[in-house]
Amino acid sequence: MIIIKIMGASKTEHFTDQQNAIAILAKALGHPARVAIMDYLLEADACICGDIVNELPLAQPTVSQHLKELKNAGLIKGNIEGNAICYCIDEKALDQMQNYFAHISTRLSQKKNNCC
């Protein structure tokens, strides 16, 4: 029997569901194009992929791939309207991130630690 060790493989089963969920959201926002898409969706409220392509200096297939990553992470949702998809922000995912950062902020203010 040959065992192959893959370098860099994450062991997500060792972390809580919340930790894994936040990591997925953070990873999806880890590219400036995806942040730009989120910013655009905040301004536009809803749009189709073509509108986003017009706003970013990226090719349509690249924008589609970024939209797919954001959708897979749960940050956006899309509805098919004719031959286009109308995207908007999924507020549940943003609430989850906001609660996470609020928890960190509360814990830090309670600690009043002068570390570093």
Summary of the structure (lengths in Angstrom):
residues: 116
radius of gyration: 18.1
end to end distance: 48.8
largest distance: 57.1
contacts: 263
relative contact order: 0.13
helix: 60%
strand: 12%
